[in-house]
Amino acid sequence: MNGWDPAVLARFRADTVVQSFLGAIDDRATQDQLEHLATLIPEEWLSAAARGRPEACAAEVRRQFDLGVAGVIMHGATPRELAPVVEAYRGIRRPDMDAYPANPGRMA
């Protein structure tokens, strides 16, 4: 769907550090392991990710809603780490977003 080169994913999956994980990498990796994994991930894979200061992350969430998404998944961070992003987003959230459920993954 996104046109990414499948060989890049194959190289990522073949990496010995990647293969050593039995669970979620972002939950179990050390700083050194995460830094190594960062060398394996092309920038295009991260282009839609919200990264950086809370205000930058909130702006990316807003941008995705402006593009028409129905929801944004926030993972790879703890609730404590996400709290400043949520607070920053409150300040730029569009008023028409009040019609959206707080957790669209739980829609019946």
Biopython code that builds the backbone (N, CA, C, O; Angstrom):
import numpy as np
from Bio.PDB.StructureBuilder import StructureBuilder

atoms = [
    (1, "MET", "N", (0.811, -1.202, 0.000)),
    (1, "MET", "CA", (0.000, 0.000, 0.000)),
    (1, "MET", "C", (0.851, 1.262, 0.000)),
    (1, "MET", "O", (0.509, 2.237, -0.669)),
    (2, "ASN", "N", (1.950, 1.257, 0.738)),
    (2, "ASN", "CA", (2.731, 2.475, 0.861)),
    (2, "ASN", "C", (3.912, 2.534, -0.108)),
    (2, "ASN", "O", (4.613, 3.544, -0.169)),
    (3, "GLY", "N", (4.132, 1.471, -0.854)),
    (3, "GLY", "CA", (5.191, 1.454, -1.849)),
    (3, "GLY", "C", (6.593, 1.290, -1.284)),
    (3, "GLY", "O", (7.575, 1.487, -2.000)),
    (4, "TRP", "N", (6.699, 0.936, -0.025)),
    (4, "TRP", "CA", (8.018, 0.757, 0.572)),
    (4, "TRP", "C", (8.687, -0.486, 0.011)),
    (4, "TRP", "O", (8.014, -1.442, -0.375)),
    (5, "ASP", "N", (9.979, -0.470, -0.032)),
    (5, "ASP", "CA", (10.780, -1.571, -0.544)),
    (5, "ASP", "C", (10.724, -2.744, 0.436)),
    (5, "ASP", "O", (11.182, -2.604, 1.570)),
    (6, "PRO", "N", (10.176, -3.896, 0.035)),
    (6, "PRO", "CA", (10.085, -5.037, 0.950)),
    (6, "PRO", "C", (11.461, -5.566, 1.371)),
    (6, "PRO", "O", (11.571, -6.234, 2.399)),
    (7, "ALA", "N", (12.498, -5.281, 0.602)),
    (7, "ALA", "CA", (13.846, -5.723, 0.978)),
    (7, "ALA", "C", (14.314, -5.030, 2.258)),
    (7, "ALA", "O", (15.065, -5.611, 3.042)),
    (8, "VAL", "N", (13.875, -3.800, 2.466)),
    (8, "VAL", "CA", (14.244, -3.078, 3.691)),
    (8, "VAL", "C", (13.627, -3.777, 4.898)),
    (8, "VAL", "O", (14.292, -3.945, 5.921)),
    (9, "LEU", "N", (12.378, -4.180, 4.790)),
    (9, "LEU", "CA", (11.717, -4.912, 5.875)),
    (9, "LEU", "C", (12.402, -6.259, 6.094)),
    (9, "LEU", "O", (12.588, -6.675, 7.237)),
    (10, "ALA", "N", (12.771, -6.930, 5.037)),
    (10, "ALA", "CA", (13.463, -8.212, 5.164)),
    (10, "ALA", "C", (14.790, -8.036, 5.910)),
    (10, "ALA", "O", (15.125, -8.844, 6.776)),
    (11, "ARG", "N", (15.545, -6.981, 5.576)),
    (11, "ARG", "CA", (16.809, -6.713, 6.292)),
    (11, "ARG", "C", (16.548, -6.410, 7.760)),
    (11, "ARG", "O", (17.294, -6.861, 8.629)),
    (12, "PHE", "N", (15.486, -5.644, 8.042)),
    (12, "PHE", "CA", (15.136, -5.335, 9.430)),
    (12, "PHE", "C", (14.837, -6.623, 10.197)),
    (12, "PHE", "O", (15.355, -6.837, 11.293)),
    (13, "ARG", "N", (14.005, -7.469, 9.615)),
    (13, "ARG", "CA", (13.619, -8.720, 10.282)),
    (13, "ARG", "C", (14.789, -9.687, 10.433)),
    (13, "ARG", "O", (14.804, -10.497, 11.359)),
    (14, "ALA", "N", (15.773, -9.611, 9.533)),
    (14, "ALA", "CA", (16.929, -10.508, 9.586)),
    (14, "ALA", "C", (17.980, -10.051, 10.595)),
    (14, "ALA", "O", (18.884, -10.816, 10.931)),
    (15, "ASP", "N", (17.876, -8.833, 11.074)),
    (15, "ASP", "CA", (18.863, -8.310, 12.018)),
    (15, "ASP", "C", (18.871, -9.143, 13.300)),
    (15, "ASP", "O", (17.815, -9.512, 13.814)),
    (16, "THR", "N", (20.051, -9.432, 13.807)),
    (16, "THR", "CA", (20.157, -10.296, 14.999)),
    (16, "THR", "C", (19.531, -9.663, 16.237)),
    (16, "THR", "O", (18.977, -10.373, 17.076)),
    (17, "VAL", "N", (19.609, -8.340, 16.364)),
    (17, "VAL", "CA", (18.985, -7.686, 17.512)),
    (17, "VAL", "C", (17.464, -7.804, 17.409)),
    (17, "VAL", "O", (16.803, -8.101, 18.404)),
    (18, "VAL", "N", (16.913, -7.581, 16.244)),
    (18, "VAL", "CA", (15.471, -7.707, 16.036)),
    (18, "VAL", "C", (15.030, -9.140, 16.337)),
    (18, "VAL", "O", (14.021, -9.352, 17.010)),
    (19, "GLN", "N", (15.776, -10.110, 15.846)),
    (19, "GLN", "CA", (15.407, -11.510, 16.047)),
    (19, "GLN", "C", (15.524, -11.951, 17.505)),
    (19, "GLN", "O", (14.930, -12.958, 17.892)),
    (20, "SER", "N", (16.274, -11.219, 18.310)),
    (20, "SER", "CA", (16.465, -11.620, 19.701)),
    (20, "SER", "C", (15.264, -11.293, 20.587)),
    (20, "SER", "O", (15.204, -11.756, 21.726)),
    (21, "PHE", "N", (14.313, -10.511, 20.094)),
    (21, "PHE", "CA", (13.168, -10.104, 20.914)),
    (21, "PHE", "C", (12.019, -11.088, 20.793)),
    (21, "PHE", "O", (11.648, -11.512, 19.698)),
    (22, "LEU", "N", (11.461, -11.444, 21.956)),
    (22, "LEU", "CA", (10.288, -12.316, 21.980)),
    (22, "LEU", "C", (9.009, -11.525, 22.235)),
    (22, "LEU", "O", (7.907, -12.058, 22.107)),
    (23, "GLY", "N", (9.159, -10.278, 22.589)),
    (23, "GLY", "CA", (8.002, -9.427, 22.859)),
    (23, "GLY", "C", (8.148, -8.100, 22.155)),
    (23, "GLY", "O", (8.907, -7.963, 21.196)),
    (24, "ALA", "N", (7.412, -7.129, 22.644)),
    (24, "ALA", "CA", (7.419, -5.796, 22.049)),
    (24, "ALA", "C", (8.780, -5.135, 22.254)),
    (24, "ALA", "O", (9.243, -4.974, 23.384)),
    (25, "ILE", "N", (9.400, -4.762, 21.162)),
    (25, "ILE", "CA", (10.726, -4.153, 21.234)),
    (25, "ILE", "C", (10.668, -2.859, 22.032)),
    (25, "ILE", "O", (11.530, -2.622, 22.879)),
    (26, "ASP", "N", (9.670, -2.016, 21.780)),
    (26, "ASP", "CA", (9.626, -0.721, 22.457)),
    (26, "ASP", "C", (9.366, -0.857, 23.953)),
    (26, "ASP", "O", (9.527, 0.110, 24.697)),
    (27, "ASP", "N", (8.965, -2.041, 24.400)),
    (27, "ASP", "CA", (8.719, -2.285, 25.816)),
    (27, "ASP", "C", (9.938, -2.877, 26.516)),
    (27, "ASP", "O", (10.071, -2.747, 27.733)),
    (28, "ARG", "N", (10.828, -3.526, 25.768)),
    (28, "ARG", "CA", (11.898, -4.301, 26.393)),
    (28, "ARG", "C", (13.316, -3.887, 26.016)),
    (28, "ARG", "O", (14.270, -4.291, 26.681)),
    (29, "ALA", "N", (13.468, -3.104, 24.984)),
    (29, "ALA", "CA", (14.803, -2.790, 24.480)),
    (29, "ALA", "C", (15.553, -1.821, 25.389)),
    (29, "ALA", "O", (14.961, -0.960, 26.040)),
    (30, "THR", "N", (16.869, -1.989, 25.411)),
    (30, "THR", "CA", (17.725, -1.045, 26.113)),
    (30, "THR", "C", (17.961, 0.166, 25.208)),
    (30, "THR", "O", (17.626, 0.139, 24.024)),
    (31, "GLN", "N", (18.526, 1.202, 25.764)),
    (31, "GLN", "CA", (18.842, 2.392, 24.968)),
    (31, "GLN", "C", (19.785, 2.026, 23.823)),
    (31, "GLN", "O", (19.590, 2.473, 22.693)),
    (32, "ASP", "N", (20.810, 1.211, 24.110)),
    (32, "ASP", "CA", (21.751, 0.800, 23.052)),
    (32, "ASP", "C", (21.044, 0.022, 21.946)),
    (32, "ASP", "O", (21.324, 0.224, 20.765)),
    (33, "GLN", "N", (20.130, -0.866, 22.328)),
    (33, "GLN", "CA", (19.393, -1.636, 21.322)),
    (33, "GLN", "C", (18.506, -0.723, 20.481)),
    (33, "GLN", "O", (18.431, -0.877, 19.262)),
    (34, "LEU", "N", (17.837, 0.221, 21.126)),
    (34, "LEU", "CA", (16.986, 1.153, 20.385)),
    (34, "LEU", "C", (17.815, 2.000, 19.423)),
    (34, "LEU", "O", (17.392, 2.261, 18.297)),
    (35, "GLU", "N", (18.983, 2.423, 19.863)),
    (35, "GLU", "CA", (19.847, 3.208, 18.978)),
    (35, "GLU", "C", (20.298, 2.374, 17.784)),
    (35, "GLU", "O", (20.389, 2.889, 16.670)),
    (36, "HIS", "N", (20.580, 1.090, 18.006)),
    (36, "HIS", "CA", (20.940, 0.214, 16.891)),
    (36, "HIS", "C", (19.760, 0.059, 15.931)),
    (36, "HIS", "O", (19.921, 0.165, 14.716)),
    (37, "LEU", "N", (18.584, -0.192, 16.481)),
    (37, "LEU", "CA", (17.397, -0.371, 15.642)),
    (37, "LEU", "C", (17.098, 0.878, 14.828)),
    (37, "LEU", "O", (16.609, 0.787, 13.702)),
    (38, "ALA", "N", (17.388, 2.032, 15.388)),
    (38, "ALA", "CA", (17.151, 3.282, 14.658)),
    (38, "ALA", "C", (17.976, 3.354, 13.382)),
    (38, "ALA", "O", (17.583, 4.022, 12.425)),
    (39, "THR", "N", (19.108, 2.677, 13.359)),
    (39, "THR", "CA", (19.939, 2.683, 12.149)),
    (39, "THR", "C", (19.330, 1.819, 11.050)),
    (39, "THR", "O", (19.723, 1.927, 9.889)),
    (40, "LEU", "N", (18.383, 0.972, 11.403)),
    (40, "LEU", "CA", (17.768, 0.056, 10.440)),
    (40, "LEU", "C", (16.494, 0.616, 9.810)),
    (40, "LEU", "O", (16.008, 0.089, 8.809)),
    (41, "ILE", "N", (15.961, 1.673, 10.390)),
    (41, "ILE", "CA", (14.653, 2.180, 9.977)),
    (41, "ILE", "C", (14.827, 3.403, 9.077)),
    (41, "ILE", "O", (15.385, 4.413, 9.506)),
    (42, "PRO", "N", (14.356, 3.319, 7.842)),
    (42, "PRO", "CA", (14.462, 4.473, 6.944)),
    (42, "PRO", "C", (13.558, 5.624, 7.381)),
    (42, "PRO", "O", (12.508, 5.402, 7.986)),
    (43, "GLU", "N", (13.962, 6.828, 7.079)),
    (43, "GLU", "CA", (13.182, 8.017, 7.451)),
    (43, "GLU", "C", (11.746, 7.941, 6.918)),
    (43, "GLU", "O", (10.819, 8.404, 7.582)),
    (44, "GLU", "N", (11.553, 7.366, 5.735)),
    (44, "GLU", "CA", (10.195, 7.322, 5.174)),
    (44, "GLU", "C", (9.243, 6.508, 6.045)),
    (44, "GLU", "O", (8.036, 6.751, 6.024)),
    (45, "TRP", "N", (9.762, 5.545, 6.810)),
    (45, "TRP", "CA", (8.911, 4.773, 7.710)),
    (45, "TRP", "C", (8.424, 5.633, 8.870)),
    (45, "TRP", "O", (7.379, 5.354, 9.457)),
    (46, "LEU", "N", (9.169, 6.661, 9.195)),
    (46, "LEU", "CA", (8.853, 7.492, 10.351)),
    (46, "LEU", "C", (8.178, 8.804, 9.978)),
    (46, "LEU", "O", (7.834, 9.595, 10.857)),
    (47, "SER", "N", (7.987, 9.039, 8.704)),
    (47, "SER", "CA", (7.503, 10.343, 8.254)),
    (47, "SER", "C", (6.143, 10.713, 8.844)),
    (47, "SER", "O", (5.867, 11.900, 9.018)),
    (48, "ALA", "N", (5.299, 9.759, 9.152)),
    (48, "ALA", "CA", (3.983, 10.061, 9.721)),
    (48, "ALA", "C", (3.969, 9.945, 11.240)),
    (48, "ALA", "O", (2.931, 10.143, 11.872)),
    (49, "ALA", "N", (5.123, 9.625, 11.829)),
    (49, "ALA", "CA", (5.188, 9.458, 13.278)),
    (49, "ALA", "C", (5.250, 10.818, 13.970)),
    (49, "ALA", "O", (5.869, 11.759, 13.475)),
    (50, "ALA", "N", (4.607, 10.893, 15.100)),
    (50, "ALA", "CA", (4.688, 12.090, 15.935)),
    (50, "ALA", "C", (5.913, 11.932, 16.825)),
    (50, "ALA", "O", (5.960, 11.055, 17.688)),
    (51, "ARG", "N", (6.909, 12.800, 16.602)),
    (51, "ARG", "CA", (8.167, 12.704, 17.350)),
    (51, "ARG", "C", (8.593, 14.078, 17.826)),
    (51, "ARG", "O", (8.241, 15.100, 17.237)),
    (52, "GLY", "N", (9.349, 14.077, 18.891)),
    (52, "GLY", "CA", (9.912, 15.332, 19.374)),
    (52, "GLY", "C", (9.178, 15.868, 20.584)),
    (52, "GLY", "O", (8.623, 15.111, 21.380)),
    (53, "ARG", "N", (9.183, 17.193, 20.714)),
    (53, "ARG", "CA", (8.552, 17.861, 21.847)),
    (53, "ARG", "C", (7.032, 17.651, 21.803)),
    (53, "ARG", "O", (6.470, 17.400, 20.737)),
    (54, "PRO", "N", (6.375, 17.755, 22.957)),
    (54, "PRO", "CA", (4.918, 17.542, 22.989)),
    (54, "PRO", "C", (4.157, 18.377, 21.970)),
    (54, "PRO", "O", (3.207, 17.891, 21.358)),
    (55, "GLU", "N", (4.565, 19.633, 21.780)),
    (55, "GLU", "CA", (3.867, 20.503, 20.833)),
    (55, "GLU", "C", (4.003, 19.991, 19.401)),
    (55, "GLU", "O", (3.059, 20.087, 18.617)),
    (56, "ALA", "N", (5.166, 19.450, 19.057)),
    (56, "ALA", "CA", (5.375, 18.894, 17.713)),
    (56, "ALA", "C", (4.542, 17.634, 17.527)),
    (56, "ALA", "O", (3.976, 17.412, 16.456)),
    (57, "CYS", "N", (4.467, 16.818, 18.558)),
    (57, "CYS", "CA", (3.657, 15.599, 18.474)),
    (57, "CYS", "C", (2.183, 15.945, 18.340)),
    (57, "CYS", "O", (1.467, 15.342, 17.540)),
    (58, "ALA", "N", (1.729, 16.919, 19.126)),
    (58, "ALA", "CA", (0.326, 17.343, 19.043)),
    (58, "ALA", "C", (0.013, 17.898, 17.662)),
    (58, "ALA", "O", (-1.061, 17.644, 17.116)),
    (59, "ALA", "N", (0.942, 18.651, 17.100)),
    (59, "ALA", "CA", (0.729, 19.204, 15.760)),
    (59, "ALA", "C", (0.620, 18.096, 14.722)),
    (59, "ALA", "O", (-0.171, 18.206, 13.786)),
    (60, "GLU", "N", (1.402, 17.032, 14.872)),
    (60, "GLU", "CA", (1.312, 15.907, 13.930)),
    (60, "GLU", "C", (-0.023, 15.191, 14.072)),
    (60, "GLU", "O", (-0.618, 14.796, 13.069)),
    (61, "VAL", "N", (-0.499, 15.019, 15.287)),
    (61, "VAL", "CA", (-1.813, 14.405, 15.494)),
    (61, "VAL", "C", (-2.882, 15.266, 14.824)),
    (61, "VAL", "O", (-3.755, 14.740, 14.134)),
    (62, "ARG", "N", (-2.820, 16.561, 15.018)),
    (62, "ARG", "CA", (-3.783, 17.480, 14.392)),
    (62, "ARG", "C", (-3.705, 17.367, 12.867)),
    (62, "ARG", "O", (-4.731, 17.305, 12.190)),
    (63, "ARG", "N", (-2.470, 17.340, 12.328)),
    (63, "ARG", "CA", (-2.284, 17.232, 10.880)),
    (63, "ARG", "C", (-2.940, 15.967, 10.339)),
    (63, "ARG", "O", (-3.567, 15.994, 9.280)),
    (64, "GLN", "N", (-2.797, 14.857, 11.065)),
    (64, "GLN", "CA", (-3.397, 13.609, 10.599)),
    (64, "GLN", "C", (-4.920, 13.699, 10.599)),
    (64, "GLN", "O", (-5.568, 13.219, 9.669)),
    (65, "PHE", "N", (-5.492, 14.309, 11.628)),
    (65, "PHE", "CA", (-6.944, 14.509, 11.618)),
    (65, "PHE", "C", (-7.354, 15.446, 10.490)),
    (65, "PHE", "O", (-8.390, 15.236, 9.859)),
    (66, "ASP", "N", (-6.557, 16.473, 10.231)),
    (66, "ASP", "CA", (-6.859, 17.383, 9.125)),
    (66, "ASP", "C", (-6.836, 16.654, 7.786)),
    (66, "ASP", "O", (-7.533, 17.048, 6.852)),
    (67, "LEU", "N", (-6.033, 15.587, 7.689)),
    (67, "LEU", "CA", (-5.979, 14.788, 6.464)),
    (67, "LEU", "C", (-7.190, 13.877, 6.322)),
    (67, "LEU", "O", (-7.457, 13.360, 5.237)),
    (68, "GLY", "N", (-7.933, 13.675, 7.428)),
    (68, "GLY", "CA", (-9.155, 12.892, 7.350)),
    (68, "GLY", "C", (-9.144, 11.552, 8.048)),
    (68, "GLY", "O", (-10.063, 10.757, 7.850)),
    (69, "VAL", "N", (-8.130, 11.268, 8.862)),
    (69, "VAL", "CA", (-8.137, 9.988, 9.569)),
    (69, "VAL", "C", (-9.267, 9.972, 10.591)),
    (69, "VAL", "O", (-9.727, 11.023, 11.036)),
    (70, "ALA", "N", (-9.706, 8.778, 10.955)),
    (70, "ALA", "CA", (-10.770, 8.634, 11.942)),
    (70, "ALA", "C", (-10.215, 8.482, 13.358)),
    (70, "ALA", "O", (-10.950, 8.622, 14.335)),
    (71, "GLY", "N", (-8.927, 8.197, 13.464)),
    (71, "GLY", "CA", (-8.303, 8.025, 14.767)),
    (71, "GLY", "C", (-6.797, 7.967, 14.625)),
    (71, "GLY", "O", (-6.268, 7.679, 13.552)),
    (72, "VAL", "N", (-6.119, 8.244, 15.717)),
    (72, "VAL", "CA", (-4.662, 8.191, 15.752)),
    (72, "VAL", "C", (-4.262, 7.258, 16.887)),
    (72, "VAL", "O", (-4.698, 7.428, 18.026)),
    (73, "ILE", "N", (-3.438, 6.280, 16.570)),
    (73, "ILE", "CA", (-2.957, 5.336, 17.576)),
    (73, "ILE", "C", (-1.679, 5.892, 18.180)),
    (73, "ILE", "O", (-0.745, 6.248, 17.462)),
    (74, "MET", "N", (-1.644, 5.963, 19.486)),
    (74, "MET", "CA", (-0.449, 6.466, 20.178)),
    (74, "MET", "C", (0.127, 5.312, 20.987)),
    (74, "MET", "O", (-0.462, 4.847, 21.963)),
    (75, "HIS", "N", (1.303, 4.867, 20.545)),
    (75, "HIS", "CA", (1.947, 3.758, 21.250)),
    (75, "HIS", "C", (3.441, 3.997, 21.265)),
    (75, "HIS", "O", (3.933, 4.954, 20.668)),
    (76, "GLY", "N", (4.152, 3.135, 21.939)),
    (76, "GLY", "CA", (5.600, 3.292, 22.028)),
    (76, "GLY", "C", (6.001, 4.285, 23.100)),
    (76, "GLY", "O", (7.152, 4.717, 23.150)),
    (77, "ALA", "N", (5.061, 4.650, 23.956)),
    (77, "ALA", "CA", (5.338, 5.590, 25.039)),
    (77, "ALA", "C", (4.415, 5.258, 26.202)),
    (77, "ALA", "O", (3.343, 4.680, 26.023)),
    (78, "THR", "N", (4.850, 5.630, 27.381)),
    (78, "THR", "CA", (4.042, 5.385, 28.575)),
    (78, "THR", "C", (2.982, 6.464, 28.716)),
    (78, "THR", "O", (3.100, 7.527, 28.105)),
    (79, "PRO", "N", (1.942, 6.209, 29.514)),
    (79, "PRO", "CA", (0.952, 7.258, 29.762)),
    (79, "PRO", "C", (1.597, 8.540, 30.300)),
    (79, "PRO", "O", (1.174, 9.638, 29.937)),
    (80, "ARG", "N", (2.589, 8.418, 31.139)),
    (80, "ARG", "CA", (3.272, 9.602, 31.671)),
    (80, "ARG", "C", (3.961, 10.379, 30.549)),
    (80, "ARG", "O", (3.950, 11.610, 30.547)),
    (81, "GLU", "N", (4.562, 9.660, 29.595)),
    (81, "GLU", "CA", (5.220, 10.315, 28.470)),
    (81, "GLU", "C", (4.217, 10.961, 27.513)),
    (81, "GLU", "O", (4.509, 11.983, 26.891)),
    (82, "LEU", "N", (3.032, 10.355, 27.402)),
    (82, "LEU", "CA", (2.015, 10.883, 26.494)),
    (82, "LEU", "C", (1.205, 12.028, 27.096)),
    (82, "LEU", "O", (0.602, 12.804, 26.354)),
    (83, "ALA", "N", (1.177, 12.150, 28.414)),
    (83, "ALA", "CA", (0.359, 13.180, 29.065)),
    (83, "ALA", "C", (0.657, 14.589, 28.542)),
    (83, "ALA", "O", (-0.287, 15.333, 28.277)),
    (84, "PRO", "N", (1.930, 14.993, 28.379)),
    (84, "PRO", "CA", (2.176, 16.342, 27.851)),
    (84, "PRO", "C", (1.726, 16.498, 26.397)),
    (84, "PRO", "O", (1.372, 17.600, 25.976)),
    (85, "VAL", "N", (1.737, 15.416, 25.632)),
    (85, "VAL", "CA", (1.272, 15.473, 24.242)),
    (85, "VAL", "C", (-0.239, 15.681, 24.232)),
    (85, "VAL", "O", (-0.750, 16.504, 23.472)),
    (86, "VAL", "N", (-0.947, 14.941, 25.069)),
    (86, "VAL", "CA", (-2.404, 15.089, 25.156)),
    (86, "VAL", "C", (-2.756, 16.509, 25.592)),
    (86, "VAL", "O", (-3.676, 17.124, 25.052)),
    (87, "GLU", "N", (-2.022, 17.020, 26.565)),
    (87, "GLU", "CA", (-2.282, 18.388, 27.031)),
    (87, "GLU", "C", (-2.024, 19.404, 25.921)),
    (87, "GLU", "O", (-2.813, 20.332, 25.741)),
    (88, "ALA", "N", (-0.937, 19.243, 25.179)),
    (88, "ALA", "CA", (-0.638, 20.157, 24.065)),
    (88, "ALA", "C", (-1.703, 20.053, 22.981)),
    (88, "ALA", "O", (-2.076, 21.057, 22.374)),
    (89, "TYR", "N", (-2.194, 18.838, 22.739)),
    (89, "TYR", "CA", (-3.221, 18.647, 21.713)),
    (89, "TYR", "C", (-4.526, 19.346, 22.101)),
    (89, "TYR", "O", (-5.223, 19.891, 21.245)),
    (90, "ARG", "N", (-4.847, 19.327, 23.383)),
    (90, "ARG", "CA", (-6.082, 20.000, 23.827)),
    (90, "ARG", "C", (-6.099, 21.462, 23.376)),
    (90, "ARG", "O", (-7.160, 22.008, 23.071)),
    (91, "GLY", "N", (-4.944, 22.083, 23.336)),
    (91, "GLY", "CA", (-4.872, 23.494, 22.969)),
    (91, "GLY", "C", (-5.047, 23.766, 21.485)),
    (91, "GLY", "O", (-5.303, 24.905, 21.093)),
    (92, "ILE", "N", (-4.910, 22.726, 20.644)),
    (92, "ILE", "CA", (-5.024, 22.937, 19.190)),
    (92, "ILE", "C", (-6.109, 22.063, 18.559)),
    (92, "ILE", "O", (-6.281, 22.055, 17.340)),
    (93, "ARG", "N", (-6.827, 21.338, 19.391)),
    (93, "ARG", "CA", (-7.870, 20.441, 18.888)),
    (93, "ARG", "C", (-8.981, 21.239, 18.225)),
    (93, "ARG", "O", (-9.431, 22.256, 18.752)),
    (94, "ARG", "N", (-9.415, 20.768, 17.071)),
    (94, "ARG", "CA", (-10.511, 21.416, 16.355)),
    (94, "ARG", "C", (-11.824, 21.211, 17.122)),
    (94, "ARG", "O", (-12.066, 20.119, 17.634)),
    (95, "PRO", "N", (-12.667, 22.235, 17.208)),
    (95, "PRO", "CA", (-13.946, 22.089, 17.915)),
    (95, "PRO", "C", (-14.836, 21.002, 17.324)),
    (95, "PRO", "O", (-15.601, 20.373, 18.055)),
    (96, "ASP", "N", (-14.751, 20.770, 16.008)),
    (96, "ASP", "CA", (-15.609, 19.753, 15.395)),
    (96, "ASP", "C", (-15.198, 18.336, 15.792)),
    (96, "ASP", "O", (-15.897, 17.376, 15.471)),
    (97, "MET", "N", (-14.075, 18.202, 16.483)),
    (97, "MET", "CA", (-13.622, 16.872, 16.904)),
    (97, "MET", "C", (-14.410, 16.349, 18.104)),
    (97, "MET", "O", (-14.283, 15.179, 18.466)),
    (98, "ASP", "N", (-15.224, 17.209, 18.721)),
    (98, "ASP", "CA", (-16.014, 16.771, 19.872)),
    (98, "ASP", "C", (-16.954, 15.626, 19.506)),
    (98, "ASP", "O", (-17.362, 14.866, 20.384)),
    (99, "ALA", "N", (-17.305, 15.486, 18.229)),
    (99, "ALA", "CA", (-18.193, 14.416, 17.789)),
    (99, "ALA", "C", (-17.474, 13.062, 17.747)),
    (99, "ALA", "O", (-18.122, 12.017, 17.694)),
    (100, "TYR", "N", (-16.148, 13.081, 17.770)),
    (100, "TYR", "CA", (-15.382, 11.828, 17.733)),
    (100, "TYR", "C", (-15.381, 11.183, 19.111)),
    (100, "TYR", "O", (-15.328, 11.885, 20.121)),
    (101, "PRO", "N", (-15.439, 9.854, 19.165)),
    (101, "PRO", "CA", (-15.359, 9.179, 20.470)),
    (101, "PRO", "C", (-13.933, 9.324, 21.021)),
    (101, "PRO", "O", (-12.975, 9.450, 20.259)),
    (102, "ALA", "N", (-13.808, 9.305, 22.340)),
    (102, "ALA", "CA", (-12.491, 9.421, 22.977)),
    (102, "ALA", "C", (-11.600, 8.237, 22.602)),
    (102, "ALA", "O", (-10.384, 8.389, 22.482)),
    (103, "ASN", "N", (-12.194, 7.071, 22.419)),
    (103, "ASN", "CA", (-11.440, 5.877, 22.036)),
    (103, "ASN", "C", (-12.159, 5.197, 20.884)),
    (103, "ASN", "O", (-13.002, 4.330, 21.115)),
    (104, "PRO", "N", (-11.840, 5.575, 19.627)),
    (104, "PRO", "CA", (-12.570, 5.005, 18.490)),
    (104, "PRO", "C", (-12.352, 3.505, 18.339)),
    (104, "PRO", "O", (-13.131, 2.841, 17.654)),
    (105, "GLY", "N", (-11.330, 2.966, 18.951)),
    (105, "GLY", "CA", (-11.107, 1.516, 18.905)),
    (105, "GLY", "C", (-12.162, 0.737, 19.665)),
    (105, "GLY", "O", (-12.282, -0.476, 19.498)),
    (106, "ARG", "N", (-12.909, 1.407, 20.477)),
    (106, "ARG", "CA", (-13.949, 0.750, 21.277)),
    (106, "ARG", "C", (-15.348, 1.026, 20.761)),
    (106, "ARG", "O", (-16.333, 0.776, 21.456)),
    (107, "MET", "N", (-15.435, 1.539, 19.547)),
    (107, "MET", "CA", (-16.759, 1.828, 18.982)),
    (107, "MET", "C", (-17.508, 0.520, 18.769)),
    (107, "MET", "O", (-16.927, -0.477, 18.338)),
    (108, "ALA", "N", (-18.776, 0.531, 19.068)),
    (108, "ALA", "CA", (-19.588, -0.686, 18.930)),
    (108, "ALA", "C", (-20.104, -0.824, 17.533)),
    (108, "ALA", "O", (-20.807, -1.787, 17.226)),
]
sb = StructureBuilder()
sb.init_structure("model")
sb.init_model(0)
sb.init_chain("A")
sb.init_seg("    ")
for serial, (resi, resn, name, xyz) in enumerate(atoms, 1):
    if name == "N":
        sb.init_residue(resn, " ", resi, " ")
    sb.init_atom(name, np.array(xyz, "f"), 0.0, 1.0, " ", f" {name:<3s}", serial, name[0])
structure = sb.get_structure()
